[in-house]
Amino acid sequence: MTPAPAVARIDWTKAAARVSFAVMDQTNRKSAAPASLALDAGLTLAVFLFFTRILRPHVPSNDPVNILLWAAVSASCLTAVFWLCLQMFRAVLRMQRAERKK
């Protein structure tokens, strides 16, 4: 039998390459405007209602309460993904506009 190979030290495990917990750059960020929050809330509510309506025929039940309940539960997950996508879109758009100004 051949002996086991020596364990190689990976660069990120060496003491010199430890993670630094230095304070990140503190930029002056504006908080979200009330109009922007209202727009996000309106779009999110509209998407929730749309998904709830679309998902109702896919619930395997004859009880209208269960149909609405499970369509709304499923729509809430999809709406959360939409909200996250909307926030990421706004963040990327804000960054691209800031880069253009430089």
Phi, psi and omega per residue, in radians:
M1 nan 2.534 3.099
T2 -1.536 2.555 3.130
P3 -1.218 2.675 3.120
A4 -1.148 2.475 -3.137
P5 -1.184 2.669 3.117
A6 -1.154 2.528 3.141
V7 -1.300 2.189 -3.133
A8 -1.486 2.453 3.075
R9 -1.481 2.190 3.111
I10 -1.500 2.528 -3.044
D11 -0.935 -0.725 -3.048
W12 -1.307 -0.130 3.085
T13 -1.649 -0.129 3.125
K14 -1.313 2.685 -3.079
A15 -1.103 -0.533 -3.088
A16 -1.254 -0.334 -3.065
A17 -1.858 0.545 -3.115
R18 -1.251 2.756 -3.127
V19 -1.269 2.385 3.099
S20 -1.711 2.319 3.117
F21 -1.804 0.720 3.126
A22 -1.175 2.688 -3.141
V23 -1.186 2.333 3.138
M24 -1.282 2.867 3.120
D25 -1.056 2.164 -3.136
Q26 -1.671 1.747 3.118
T27 -1.641 2.683 3.087
N28 -1.405 1.822 -3.109
R29 -1.790 2.383 3.065
K30 -1.417 2.486 3.066
S31 -1.324 2.875 -3.098
A32 -1.143 2.418 3.125
A33 -1.268 2.621 3.115
P34 -1.021 -0.621 3.116
A35 -1.142 -0.684 3.118
S36 -1.149 -0.730 3.098
L37 -1.121 -0.702 3.123
A38 -1.145 -0.705 3.103
L39 -1.107 -0.783 3.103
D40 -1.058 -0.770 -3.137
A41 -1.126 -0.738 3.127
G42 -1.123 -0.789 3.118
L43 -1.116 -0.731 -3.135
T44 -1.131 -0.740 3.102
L45 -1.114 -0.735 3.125
A46 -1.104 -0.716 3.125
V47 -1.173 -0.684 3.098
F48 -1.064 -0.814 3.132
L49 -1.126 -0.691 3.101
F50 -1.070 -0.864 -3.131
F51 -1.141 -0.655 3.110
T52 -1.075 -0.769 3.128
R53 -1.145 -0.722 -3.125
I54 -1.176 -0.623 -3.045
L55 -1.466 -0.262 -3.107
R56 -0.966 -0.777 -3.139
P57 -1.166 -0.248 -3.066
H58 -1.651 0.006 3.115
V59 -1.524 2.155 -3.083
P60 -1.431 1.282 3.124
S61 -2.660 2.776 3.053
N62 -1.854 -0.152 -3.137
D63 -1.448 2.106 -3.097
P64 -1.069 -0.570 3.129
V65 -1.178 -0.789 3.104
N66 -1.127 -0.671 3.125
I67 -1.065 -0.840 -3.136
L68 -1.171 -0.710 -3.133
L69 -1.061 -0.910 -3.069
W70 -1.292 -0.505 3.020
A71 -1.158 -0.699 3.125
A72 -1.209 -0.680 3.101
V73 -1.099 -0.783 3.116
S74 -1.155 -0.691 3.135
A75 -1.165 -0.527 3.137
S76 -1.135 -0.676 3.081
C77 -1.117 -0.799 3.134
L78 -1.141 -0.638 3.126
T79 -1.182 -0.641 3.084
A80 -1.099 -0.696 3.083
V81 -1.133 -0.719 3.089
F82 -1.054 -0.768 -3.121
W83 -1.099 -0.737 3.102
L84 -1.107 -0.718 3.099
C85 -1.101 -0.688 3.112
L86 -1.108 -0.743 3.131
Q87 -1.167 -0.689 3.103
M88 -1.169 -0.669 3.082
F89 -1.062 -0.777 3.140
R90 -1.125 -0.684 3.137
A91 -1.142 -0.764 3.136
V92 -1.160 -0.734 3.120
L93 -1.084 -0.737 3.112
R94 -1.087 -0.722 3.134
M95 -1.168 -0.734 -3.141
Q96 -1.136 -0.687 3.094
R97 -1.148 -0.650 3.101
A98 -1.166 -0.644 3.121
E99 -1.172 -0.632 3.124
R100 -1.160 -0.566 -3.139
K101 -1.240 -0.404 -3.108
K102 -1.267 nan nan
